[in-house]
Amino acid sequence: MLTFKKFAPQVALAALLAGAPALAQNQQPADLIVMNAGKVFTGDPEQAEATAFAVQDGLFVEIGNDADIETFRGDDTQVIDADGRTVIPGLNDSHSHQIRGGRFFNLETRWDGIRSLKAALDLVRTEAGRAPEDEWVRVIGGWSPYQFEERRMPTVEELNEAAPDTPVFVLFLYSQGFLNQAGVEALGYEPGMETADGSRVEFLDGGGAILHAEPNPSILYKTIGALPQMSEEDQINSTKQYYRELNRLGLTSSVDAGGGGHVFPKDYVGSRNIATNDGLPLRMSYYLFAQEAGKEAEDFGEWIANNEVGVNEDVHLDHGYELDGAGEFLVHSVGDWENFLAPAPDLEERKANGQDPEGDLHKVATQLVEAGWPLRQHATYGASIKLIMDVFERVNEEQGGFAPRWAIDHAETVEDAELERIKALGGGIAIQNRMAFAGEYFVDRYGAEAALAAPPVRKMLDMGIPVGAGTDGTRVSSYNPWVSLYWLVSGKTVGGLQLWDDANKLSREEALDIFTSGSAWFSQEEDVKGKIAEGMYADFAILAGDYFSVPEEDIKSLEAVLTVTGGNIVYATDSFAEHAPEALPAVSPEWSPVVTYQTALEAR
């Protein structure tokens, strides 16, 4: 860690009398300084606010007011005038699927934030007209029917009308999928077809089908996996476009939770290529997700034998691209998919049907603890978390200790008793705004009272449990972190339904804190990032609007005008465009929906 001598008062006086700033003796000029901020939210309780700061060698070296930081100006210092705007630590998504998101970004039509179903269907119509023969229009998550003014799902008939000749697949959470008739024909799906684990395909008289993820989303994974893929070159381009999009939203770090149908290492080629050649524009810690039920111990045994956690492969950033551990799925028999259109899974029924959730999880958790790997396990329902904690406590007792860092992901209906057990075993909880997209269905099934604190984030924080915020993007919720921050502050869905009571809502400062320094805990980086503080990584964003004062509804549409990772500017626009990094290569393939999306952004 770099240290600098404080600027002596007599030197400051001499500089003032000379009419120009002067560097203190032995003080190096900064690489970059930011001045004239309306507010710098540092996240540091010892220095909660500032108006300026200096960066040297990728670290914050001084935080204070403009006069303090002016003394760090040198001939080669890059100076950014924040023009009275709000500056925050770079956002850090504690649970996302960003590597997979980058792999598919250039193929996907996004409905994130679109306010009418008519506009969403018009976008399908537009992309159907642009897609080459044998290509698809695919809308893979990130939307809710309640965000539309029509407040309903699309019908397959509407998809048939919008794209009569182009295959279309629309995914809603991991609950349902919609195929137009051209999509059914392209996949060869037929009435009476066998489906994985009893998942249901509902064929419609007018053509097309609805895929129902009951008892699990295997049919949805299968369908996505059957669609045309991109070349390795296009996957790299896609990942670059996607990460620039995340930088646009002020994101500088993410913890990737693996994902179904996302096989390590072959499906990680885009992110790894960029990390090992050019360097990533955000820090990426990733976990390995067991792909096949019944073979989890085999997968983890191979990964443990051939990979080491905590090894950085990025050529420029510290902690830039690292394998961090195992999860979010350790074993499938414990998995409780968050499909609120269907009943909660019954783990006791699984046991009666010959599955062994405790035994499966015990075997894999023991492997990982013996290897010293961090771990995390997906769990939506309280009953699942109770079983998981039974196993984790048993492994802890048997091994004389547990994982160096571990977490439960999601925890919408966790009970107080399990919160106490998580705290006692030193775990954390990564929460995401899935309820912002599925809350209406949760209330329909479980009632409004059950949603008042789902998940009970206030209780977690009051108990001192480490909590990190995130999105679970891109297939469940949107990858946009500001939608998650809106949910944390308002307790509302994207459709405006009030879920949380006031007791569970967070202040804007609290929400931002768990989306920055809180999330850093989950990759064992709480001592090096998440705050604008001396010695921390210089990851920050200058915002287009003031997060702390804009109307609550406007939080969803916030973005950055300048984003910096490790002291390097990775995104800049509007009046900061002169600082923008090198333009990315043109989107490929050239018919990608991202071209339409970027054109719309430029036209705003």
C-alpha positions as CSV (number, residue, x, y, z in Angstrom):
1,M,0.0,0.0,0.0
2,L,1.3,3.4,-0.9
3,T,1.7,6.1,1.7
4,F,2.2,9.8,1.3
5,K,3.5,12.5,3.6
6,K,1.0,15.2,4.5
7,F,1.4,18.5,2.8
8,A,3.2,20.8,5.3
9,P,1.3,24.1,6.1
10,Q,4.3,26.3,5.3
11,V,4.7,24.7,1.9
12,A,0.9,25.3,1.3
13,L,1.3,29.0,2.3
14,A,4.3,29.4,0.0
15,A,2.3,27.9,-2.9
16,L,-0.6,30.1,-2.2
17,L,1.6,33.2,-2.1
18,A,3.1,32.1,-5.4
19,G,-0.3,31.8,-7.0
20,A,0.1,28.1,-7.9
21,P,0.0,24.8,-6.1
22,A,3.2,23.1,-5.1
23,L,3.8,19.5,-4.2
24,A,5.0,18.8,-0.7
25,Q,8.6,17.6,-0.3
26,N,8.9,14.0,-1.5
27,Q,5.2,13.9,-2.4
28,Q,4.6,12.4,-5.8
29,P,2.1,14.1,-8.2
30,A,-1.1,12.1,-8.6
31,D,-2.0,10.2,-11.8
32,L,-5.5,11.5,-11.6
33,I,-7.4,13.9,-9.4
34,V,-11.2,14.6,-9.2
35,M,-12.2,18.0,-8.1
36,N,-15.4,20.1,-7.6
37,A,-17.7,17.2,-6.7
38,G,-21.1,18.1,-5.2
39,K,-20.7,15.2,-2.9
40,V,-18.2,12.3,-2.7
41,F,-19.9,9.5,-0.8
42,T,-16.8,7.7,0.6
43,G,-18.5,4.9,2.4
44,D,-15.8,5.5,5.1
45,P,-17.3,6.4,8.5
46,E,-14.1,8.2,9.4
47,Q,-14.5,10.6,6.5
48,A,-18.1,10.3,5.3
49,E,-18.0,13.1,2.7
50,A,-15.6,15.0,0.6
51,T,-15.5,17.0,-2.6
52,A,-12.2,15.8,-4.2
53,F,-9.7,13.0,-4.1
54,A,-6.4,11.9,-5.7
55,V,-5.4,8.6,-7.3
56,Q,-1.9,7.2,-7.7
57,D,-0.9,3.8,-9.1
58,G,-4.5,2.6,-9.1
59,L,-5.2,3.6,-5.4
60,F,-6.9,6.4,-3.6
61,V,-4.1,8.4,-1.9
62,E,-5.9,11.4,-0.5
63,I,-9.5,12.4,0.1
64,G,-10.6,15.8,1.1
65,N,-11.6,19.2,-0.3
66,D,-10.5,20.9,-3.5
67,A,-7.6,22.8,-1.8
68,D,-6.3,19.6,-0.3
69,I,-6.3,17.8,-3.6
70,E,-5.0,20.7,-5.7
71,T,-1.6,20.0,-4.0
72,F,-1.4,16.7,-5.8
73,R,-1.6,18.2,-9.3
74,G,1.5,17.7,-11.4
75,D,2.4,18.4,-15.0
76,D,1.1,15.0,-16.1
77,T,-1.8,14.6,-13.7
78,Q,-5.2,14.0,-15.4
79,V,-7.7,16.4,-13.9
80,I,-11.4,15.7,-13.9
81,D,-13.8,18.5,-12.9
82,A,-16.9,16.7,-11.5
83,D,-18.9,19.8,-12.1
84,G,-20.9,19.5,-8.9
85,R,-22.0,15.9,-9.5
86,T,-22.2,13.1,-7.0
87,V,-19.4,10.6,-6.8
88,I,-19.7,7.1,-5.3
89,P,-17.5,4.0,-4.9
90,G,-17.8,1.7,-7.9
91,L,-20.9,-0.6,-7.6
92,N,-20.2,-4.2,-6.9
93,D,-22.8,-6.9,-7.7
94,S,-22.4,-9.6,-5.1
95,H,-24.3,-12.2,-7.1
96,S,-24.7,-12.0,-10.8
97,H,-24.1,-14.1,-13.9
98,Q,-21.9,-11.6,-15.8
99,I,-19.5,-14.0,-17.5
100,R,-22.5,-15.9,-19.0
101,G,-24.2,-12.5,-19.6
102,G,-21.2,-11.3,-21.7
103,R,-21.2,-14.6,-23.6
104,F,-24.8,-14.0,-24.8
105,F,-25.2,-10.3,-24.8
106,N,-24.9,-9.6,-28.5
107,L,-27.6,-12.2,-29.2
108,E,-30.2,-11.0,-26.9
109,T,-33.1,-8.5,-27.3
110,R,-33.5,-6.8,-23.9
111,W,-36.9,-5.7,-22.5
112,D,-35.2,-4.2,-19.4
113,G,-37.1,-1.0,-18.4
114,I,-39.4,-1.0,-21.4
115,R,-42.7,0.5,-20.2
116,S,-45.3,-1.0,-22.6
117,L,-45.8,-4.4,-24.0
118,K,-46.6,-2.8,-27.3
119,A,-43.1,-1.3,-27.4
120,A,-41.6,-4.6,-26.3
121,L,-43.4,-6.5,-29.2
122,D,-42.4,-3.7,-31.6
123,L,-38.8,-4.4,-30.6
124,V,-39.3,-8.1,-31.4
125,R,-40.8,-7.1,-34.8
126,T,-37.8,-4.9,-35.5
127,E,-35.2,-7.6,-34.6
128,A,-37.1,-10.2,-36.6
129,G,-36.7,-8.0,-39.6
130,R,-32.9,-7.7,-39.0
131,A,-32.1,-11.3,-38.1
132,P,-30.6,-13.5,-40.8
133,E,-32.3,-16.8,-41.7
134,D,-31.9,-19.5,-39.1
135,E,-31.2,-16.9,-36.3
136,W,-33.5,-16.2,-33.5
137,V,-35.0,-13.3,-31.6
138,R,-34.4,-14.1,-27.9
139,V,-35.6,-12.2,-24.9
140,I,-33.8,-13.9,-22.0
141,G,-35.1,-12.4,-18.7
142,G,-34.7,-9.0,-17.0
143,W,-38.4,-8.0,-17.3
144,S,-41.7,-8.3,-15.5
145,P,-45.2,-8.1,-17.0
146,Y,-46.0,-5.6,-14.3
147,Q,-43.5,-3.1,-15.7
148,F,-45.7,-2.7,-18.8
149,E,-48.6,-0.3,-18.8
150,E,-50.7,-3.3,-20.0
151,R,-49.7,-5.2,-16.9
152,R,-49.7,-8.6,-18.5
153,M,-47.6,-11.2,-20.3
154,P,-47.2,-11.3,-24.0
155,T,-49.3,-13.9,-25.7
156,V,-47.8,-16.5,-28.1
157,E,-50.3,-15.2,-30.7
158,E,-48.7,-11.8,-30.4
159,L,-45.2,-13.3,-30.9
160,N,-46.5,-15.1,-33.9
161,E,-47.8,-11.9,-35.4
162,A,-44.7,-9.9,-34.6
163,A,-42.4,-12.5,-36.1
164,P,-44.3,-14.9,-38.4
165,D,-41.2,-16.4,-40.0
166,T,-38.4,-15.8,-37.4
167,P,-38.1,-18.1,-34.4
168,V,-38.7,-16.3,-31.1
169,F,-38.0,-17.4,-27.5
170,V,-39.0,-15.2,-24.5
171,L,-37.9,-16.2,-21.0
172,F,-39.8,-15.0,-18.0
173,L,-37.6,-15.5,-14.9
174,Y,-37.0,-19.3,-14.4
175,S,-40.8,-19.8,-14.4
176,Q,-42.0,-19.8,-18.0
177,G,-40.8,-19.6,-21.6
178,F,-42.7,-18.6,-24.7
179,L,-42.0,-20.0,-28.2
180,N,-43.7,-18.7,-31.3
181,Q,-44.7,-21.3,-34.0
182,A,-41.5,-20.7,-36.0
183,G,-39.5,-21.4,-32.8
184,V,-41.4,-24.6,-32.1
185,E,-40.7,-25.8,-35.7
186,A,-37.0,-24.8,-35.5
187,L,-36.5,-26.8,-32.3
188,G,-38.6,-29.8,-33.5
189,Y,-40.7,-29.7,-30.4
190,E,-43.9,-31.8,-30.8
191,P,-46.9,-32.8,-28.6
192,G,-46.1,-35.8,-26.5
193,M,-42.4,-35.1,-26.4
194,E,-40.4,-36.3,-23.4
195,T,-39.1,-33.5,-21.1
196,A,-36.5,-33.5,-18.4
197,D,-37.7,-34.2,-14.9
198,G,-41.4,-33.8,-15.8
199,S,-41.2,-30.2,-17.1
200,R,-44.3,-29.4,-19.1
201,V,-44.6,-28.0,-22.7
202,E,-48.0,-26.6,-23.4
203,F,-48.7,-26.6,-27.2
204,L,-51.3,-24.0,-28.3
205,D,-54.0,-24.4,-30.9
206,G,-52.9,-21.2,-32.7
207,G,-49.3,-22.4,-33.0
208,G,-46.4,-22.0,-30.6
209,A,-46.0,-23.2,-27.0
210,I,-45.5,-22.2,-23.4
211,L,-42.8,-23.9,-21.4
212,H,-43.6,-24.4,-17.7
213,A,-40.6,-24.8,-15.3
214,E,-42.2,-27.4,-13.1
215,P,-40.7,-29.0,-11.0
216,N,-37.5,-27.3,-12.2
217,P,-36.3,-25.2,-15.1
218,S,-34.6,-28.0,-17.0
219,I,-36.8,-27.4,-20.1
220,L,-35.8,-23.7,-20.1
221,Y,-32.1,-24.5,-19.8
222,K,-32.5,-27.1,-22.6
223,T,-34.2,-24.6,-24.9
224,I,-31.6,-21.8,-24.4
225,G,-28.8,-24.3,-24.9
226,A,-30.4,-25.5,-28.2
227,L,-30.4,-22.0,-29.8
228,P,-27.6,-21.0,-32.2
229,Q,-24.3,-19.9,-30.5
230,M,-21.7,-17.3,-31.4
231,S,-18.2,-18.0,-32.5
232,E,-15.4,-17.5,-30.0
233,E,-14.5,-14.2,-31.7
234,D,-18.0,-12.9,-31.4
235,Q,-18.3,-14.0,-27.8
236,I,-15.2,-11.9,-27.0
237,N,-16.8,-8.9,-28.8
238,S,-20.1,-9.6,-27.0
239,T,-18.3,-9.6,-23.6
240,K,-16.6,-6.3,-24.3
241,Q,-19.9,-4.7,-25.3
242,Y,-21.6,-6.1,-22.2
243,Y,-18.9,-5.0,-19.8
244,R,-18.9,-1.5,-21.3
245,E,-22.7,-1.5,-20.6
246,L,-22.1,-2.4,-17.0
247,N,-19.5,0.4,-16.7
248,R,-22.1,2.8,-18.1
249,L,-24.2,1.9,-15.0
250,G,-21.3,2.6,-12.6
251,L,-20.4,-1.1,-12.0
252,T,-16.7,-1.7,-11.3
253,S,-16.8,-5.2,-9.7
254,S,-18.9,-8.3,-9.8
255,V,-19.1,-11.7,-8.2
256,D,-20.1,-14.3,-10.8
257,A,-22.2,-17.2,-9.4
258,G,-21.7,-19.5,-12.4
259,G,-24.9,-20.8,-13.8
260,G,-26.7,-23.7,-15.5
261,G,-25.7,-24.5,-19.0
262,H,-22.5,-22.5,-18.5
263,V,-19.6,-25.0,-18.5
264,F,-16.2,-24.2,-17.0
265,P,-13.7,-23.6,-18.7
266,K,-15.0,-23.7,-22.3
267,D,-17.9,-21.2,-21.8
268,Y,-15.6,-18.7,-20.0
269,V,-13.5,-17.9,-23.1
270,G,-14.8,-14.4,-23.6
271,S,-13.9,-13.0,-20.2
272,R,-10.7,-15.0,-19.8
273,N,-9.4,-13.9,-23.2
274,I,-10.0,-10.2,-22.4
275,A,-8.5,-10.6,-18.9
276,T,-5.3,-12.3,-20.1
277,N,-4.8,-10.0,-23.1
278,D,-6.2,-6.5,-22.7
279,G,-7.3,-6.6,-19.1
280,L,-11.0,-6.3,-17.9
281,P,-12.7,-3.0,-17.3
282,L,-14.2,-4.4,-14.0
283,R,-13.0,-6.8,-11.4
284,M,-14.5,-10.3,-11.7
285,S,-14.5,-13.0,-9.1
286,Y,-16.2,-16.2,-10.2
287,Y,-17.6,-19.3,-8.6
288,L,-17.9,-22.8,-10.3
289,F,-21.5,-24.2,-10.6
290,A,-22.0,-27.9,-10.6
291,Q,-23.7,-28.7,-13.9
292,E,-25.2,-32.2,-13.7
293,A,-27.3,-33.6,-10.9
294,G,-25.6,-36.7,-9.4
295,K,-22.1,-35.7,-10.7
296,E,-21.4,-32.7,-8.5
297,A,-18.7,-34.4,-6.4
298,E,-17.0,-35.6,-9.5
299,D,-17.1,-32.1,-11.0
300,F,-15.7,-30.4,-7.9
301,G,-13.1,-33.1,-7.4
302,E,-11.7,-32.4,-10.9
303,W,-11.9,-28.6,-10.4
304,I,-10.1,-28.8,-7.1
305,A,-7.4,-31.0,-8.6
306,N,-6.7,-28.7,-11.5
307,N,-7.4,-25.2,-10.3
308,E,-6.3,-22.9,-7.4
309,V,-8.6,-20.3,-5.9
310,G,-7.4,-16.7,-5.5
311,V,-5.1,-16.7,-8.6
312,N,-5.4,-13.4,-10.5
313,E,-5.3,-13.8,-14.3
314,D,-6.0,-10.2,-15.3
315,V,-3.0,-8.5,-16.8
316,H,-3.7,-5.1,-15.3
317,L,-6.1,-5.2,-12.3
318,D,-5.4,-6.6,-8.9
319,H,-8.1,-9.1,-8.1
320,G,-9.1,-8.6,-11.7
321,Y,-10.2,-12.1,-12.8
322,E,-10.1,-14.7,-10.1
323,L,-11.6,-18.1,-9.4
324,D,-13.0,-17.5,-5.9
325,G,-14.7,-20.8,-5.0
326,A,-17.6,-23.2,-5.5
327,G,-21.3,-22.4,-6.0
328,E,-24.0,-21.1,-6.3
329,F,-25.2,-24.6,-6.8
330,L,-23.1,-27.1,-4.8
331,V,-25.7,-29.9,-5.3
332,H,-28.9,-30.0,-7.3
333,S,-30.9,-32.1,-4.8
334,V,-30.9,-29.2,-2.4
335,G,-31.8,-26.7,-5.1
336,D,-35.1,-24.8,-4.6
337,W,-35.9,-22.9,-7.7
338,E,-37.5,-19.5,-7.2
339,N,-40.6,-20.3,-9.4
340,F,-43.4,-18.5,-7.5
341,L,-45.8,-19.6,-10.2
342,A,-45.4,-23.1,-8.7
343,P,-45.5,-24.6,-5.2
344,A,-42.2,-24.5,-3.2
345,P,-40.2,-27.7,-3.7
346,D,-40.6,-30.3,-1.0
347,L,-37.2,-31.6,0.2
348,E,-38.9,-34.3,2.3
349,E,-40.7,-35.6,-0.8
350,R,-37.4,-35.7,-2.6
351,K,-36.0,-37.9,0.2
352,A,-39.1,-40.2,-0.1
353,N,-38.4,-40.5,-3.9
354,G,-34.9,-41.7,-3.2
355,Q,-32.8,-38.5,-3.4
356,D,-30.4,-37.7,-0.6
357,P,-30.0,-33.9,-0.3
358,E,-28.2,-34.0,3.1
359,G,-25.8,-36.8,1.9
360,D,-25.1,-35.1,-1.4
361,L,-24.4,-31.7,0.2
362,H,-22.3,-33.3,3.0
363,K,-20.0,-35.0,0.5
364,V,-19.4,-31.9,-1.6
365,A,-19.1,-29.5,1.4
366,T,-16.6,-31.8,3.0
367,Q,-14.5,-31.9,-0.3
368,L,-14.5,-28.1,-0.4
369,V,-13.7,-27.5,3.2
370,E,-10.8,-30.0,3.1
371,A,-9.5,-28.1,0.0
372,G,-9.9,-24.7,1.7
373,W,-12.3,-23.4,-1.0
374,P,-14.9,-20.7,-0.3
375,L,-18.4,-21.8,-1.1
376,R,-22.0,-20.6,-1.5
377,Q,-25.3,-22.2,-1.9
378,H,-28.5,-21.0,-3.6
379,A,-31.5,-21.1,-1.2
380,T,-34.8,-19.4,-1.7
381,Y,-36.9,-20.9,1.1
382,G,-36.4,-21.2,4.9
383,A,-36.8,-25.0,4.9
384,S,-33.9,-25.3,2.4
385,I,-31.7,-23.1,4.6
386,K,-32.5,-25.2,7.7
387,L,-31.3,-28.3,5.9
388,I,-28.2,-26.6,4.5
389,M,-27.2,-25.3,8.0
390,D,-27.7,-28.8,9.4
391,V,-25.1,-30.1,7.0
392,F,-22.7,-27.1,7.2
393,E,-22.7,-27.3,11.0
394,R,-22.0,-31.0,10.8
395,V,-19.1,-30.6,8.4
396,N,-17.7,-27.8,10.6
397,E,-17.7,-30.1,13.6
398,E,-16.2,-33.0,11.7
399,Q,-13.5,-30.8,10.1
400,G,-12.7,-28.6,13.1
401,G,-13.5,-25.6,11.0
402,F,-15.4,-24.5,7.9
403,A,-14.7,-22.7,4.6
404,P,-12.6,-19.5,4.6
405,R,-15.6,-17.6,3.3
406,W,-19.1,-18.8,2.7
407,A,-22.5,-17.5,2.0
408,I,-26.2,-18.3,1.4
409,D,-27.6,-16.7,-1.8
410,H,-31.1,-15.2,-1.9
411,A,-32.7,-16.2,1.4
412,E,-36.1,-14.7,0.7
413,T,-37.9,-16.6,3.5
414,V,-35.1,-17.4,5.8
415,E,-36.2,-17.9,9.5
416,D,-34.7,-16.1,12.5
417,A,-33.3,-19.4,13.9
418,E,-31.3,-19.9,10.7
419,L,-30.1,-16.3,10.7
420,E,-28.6,-17.0,14.1
421,R,-26.9,-20.2,12.8
422,I,-25.5,-18.4,9.8
423,K,-24.1,-15.7,12.0
424,A,-22.6,-18.2,14.5
425,L,-20.8,-20.1,11.7
426,G,-19.4,-16.9,10.2
427,G,-21.4,-16.8,7.0
428,G,-22.8,-14.0,4.9
429,I,-26.0,-13.6,2.9
430,A,-26.0,-12.3,-0.7
431,I,-29.4,-10.8,-1.5
432,Q,-30.8,-9.8,-4.9
433,N,-33.8,-8.0,-6.2
434,R,-35.6,-11.0,-7.7
435,M,-38.7,-10.0,-5.7
436,A,-38.8,-6.7,-7.7
437,F,-39.6,-8.9,-10.8
438,A,-41.5,-11.7,-9.2
439,G,-43.1,-10.1,-6.1
440,E,-46.6,-10.0,-7.5
441,Y,-46.5,-13.8,-7.9
442,F,-45.0,-14.3,-4.5
443,V,-47.9,-12.3,-2.9
444,D,-50.4,-14.2,-4.9
445,R,-49.1,-17.5,-3.6
446,Y,-47.9,-16.7,-0.1
447,G,-49.7,-13.5,0.8
448,A,-48.8,-9.9,1.4
449,E,-47.7,-10.4,5.0
450,A,-45.1,-13.0,3.9
451,A,-43.6,-10.3,1.6
452,L,-43.2,-7.6,4.2
453,A,-39.6,-8.7,4.8
454,A,-38.6,-11.1,2.0
455,P,-35.7,-11.2,2.4
456,P,-35.4,-9.7,6.0
457,V,-32.5,-7.5,5.1
458,R,-32.9,-5.1,8.0
459,K,-32.8,-8.0,10.5
460,M,-29.7,-9.4,8.8
461,L,-27.9,-6.0,9.1
462,D,-29.0,-5.5,12.7
463,M,-27.6,-8.9,13.6
464,G,-24.2,-8.0,12.1
465,I,-24.4,-10.6,9.4
466,P,-22.3,-9.6,6.3
467,V,-24.8,-8.7,3.6
468,G,-24.0,-8.0,-0.1
469,A,-26.5,-6.6,-2.6
470,G,-26.8,-7.7,-6.2
471,T,-29.1,-8.3,-9.2
472,D,-29.0,-12.0,-10.1
473,G,-28.9,-10.7,-13.7
474,T,-29.3,-11.4,-16.5
475,R,-31.9,-14.1,-16.8
476,V,-33.9,-13.6,-13.6
477,S,-33.8,-9.8,-13.0
478,S,-32.2,-7.0,-15.0
479,Y,-28.4,-6.6,-14.8
480,N,-29.1,-2.9,-13.9
481,P,-27.9,-2.3,-10.3
482,W,-30.0,0.8,-10.0
483,V,-33.2,-1.3,-10.2
484,S,-31.9,-3.3,-7.2
485,L,-31.0,-0.1,-5.3
486,Y,-34.5,1.2,-5.9
487,W,-36.0,-2.0,-4.5
488,L,-33.8,-1.8,-1.4
489,V,-34.8,1.8,-0.7
490,S,-38.5,1.6,-1.7
491,G,-39.4,-2.1,-1.1
492,K,-41.4,-2.0,-4.3
493,T,-41.5,-4.2,-7.4
494,V,-40.7,-2.7,-10.8
495,G,-44.5,-2.7,-11.3
496,G,-44.9,-0.5,-8.2
497,L,-46.4,-3.0,-5.8
498,Q,-45.4,-2.2,-2.2
499,L,-43.9,-5.4,-0.8
500,W,-41.8,-4.3,2.3
501,D,-43.0,-2.5,5.3
502,D,-41.1,0.6,6.4
503,A,-39.1,-1.5,9.0
504,N,-37.4,-3.5,6.2
505,K,-36.5,-0.6,3.9
506,L,-33.0,0.7,3.8
507,S,-31.8,4.3,3.7
508,R,-30.1,5.3,0.4
509,E,-26.8,5.3,2.3
510,E,-27.4,1.9,3.7
511,A,-28.4,0.4,0.3
512,L,-25.3,1.9,-1.4
513,D,-23.1,0.6,1.4
514,I,-24.1,-3.0,0.9
515,F,-23.8,-2.6,-2.9
516,T,-20.2,-1.5,-2.5
517,S,-18.2,-2.4,0.7
518,G,-20.8,-5.0,1.7
519,S,-20.4,-6.9,-1.5
520,A,-16.6,-6.8,-1.2
521,W,-16.8,-9.2,1.8
522,F,-18.0,-12.0,-0.5
523,S,-14.8,-12.1,-2.5
524,Q,-12.6,-11.5,0.6
525,E,-11.8,-7.9,-0.6
526,E,-13.4,-5.8,2.1
527,D,-10.0,-4.4,3.0
528,V,-9.1,-3.2,-0.5
529,K,-12.3,-2.0,-2.2
530,G,-15.8,-0.7,-1.7
531,K,-14.8,2.7,-0.2
532,I,-13.3,5.9,-1.4
533,A,-10.6,5.8,1.2
534,E,-6.8,6.1,1.4
535,G,-5.1,2.9,0.2
536,M,-8.3,1.4,-1.4
537,Y,-8.6,0.5,-5.1
538,A,-9.5,3.6,-7.1
539,D,-12.9,2.3,-8.4
540,F,-15.6,5.0,-8.6
541,A,-18.3,6.5,-10.6
542,I,-19.5,10.0,-11.3
543,L,-23.3,9.9,-11.6
544,A,-25.6,11.6,-14.1
545,G,-28.0,12.5,-11.2
546,D,-27.8,12.8,-7.5
547,Y,-28.7,9.4,-6.1
548,F,-29.3,10.9,-2.6
549,S,-31.9,13.5,-3.7
550,V,-33.6,12.3,-6.9
551,P,-37.2,11.2,-6.6
552,E,-37.4,7.6,-5.5
553,E,-38.8,6.4,-8.8
554,D,-35.9,8.0,-10.6
555,I,-33.3,5.8,-8.9
556,K,-34.1,3.1,-11.4
557,S,-32.9,5.2,-14.3
558,L,-29.7,6.5,-12.9
559,E,-26.4,5.8,-14.6
560,A,-22.8,7.0,-14.7
561,V,-21.3,9.8,-16.8
562,L,-17.8,8.6,-15.9
563,T,-16.6,5.3,-14.4
564,V,-13.1,4.4,-13.3
565,T,-11.7,1.0,-12.3
566,G,-8.2,0.9,-10.8
567,G,-7.5,4.5,-11.7
568,N,-8.3,3.9,-15.4
569,I,-11.3,5.5,-17.0
570,V,-13.4,2.8,-18.5
571,Y,-16.5,4.8,-19.4
572,A,-17.3,8.5,-20.1
573,T,-20.0,10.3,-21.8
574,D,-21.8,13.7,-22.1
575,S,-19.6,16.6,-20.8
576,F,-17.0,14.0,-19.8
577,A,-16.7,12.5,-23.3
578,E,-13.2,14.0,-23.7
579,H,-12.0,11.4,-21.1
580,A,-13.6,8.5,-22.8
581,P,-11.6,5.3,-23.3
582,E,-10.8,3.9,-26.8
583,A,-14.0,3.0,-28.7
584,L,-14.9,-0.6,-28.7
585,P,-14.8,-2.6,-32.0
586,A,-18.1,-2.6,-33.9
587,V,-20.7,-4.9,-32.6
588,S,-20.5,-8.4,-34.1
589,P,-22.4,-10.0,-35.6
590,E,-23.6,-6.9,-37.4
591,W,-27.2,-7.8,-37.0
592,S,-26.9,-8.0,-33.2
593,P,-29.8,-6.4,-31.3
594,V,-27.1,-4.5,-29.4
595,V,-26.8,-2.3,-32.5
596,T,-30.5,-1.2,-32.1
597,Y,-30.0,-0.8,-28.3
598,Q,-26.9,1.4,-28.7
599,T,-28.5,3.5,-31.3
600,A,-31.4,4.1,-28.9
601,L,-29.0,5.2,-26.2
602,E,-27.2,7.6,-28.5
603,A,-30.5,9.1,-29.5
604,R,-31.6,10.0,-25.9
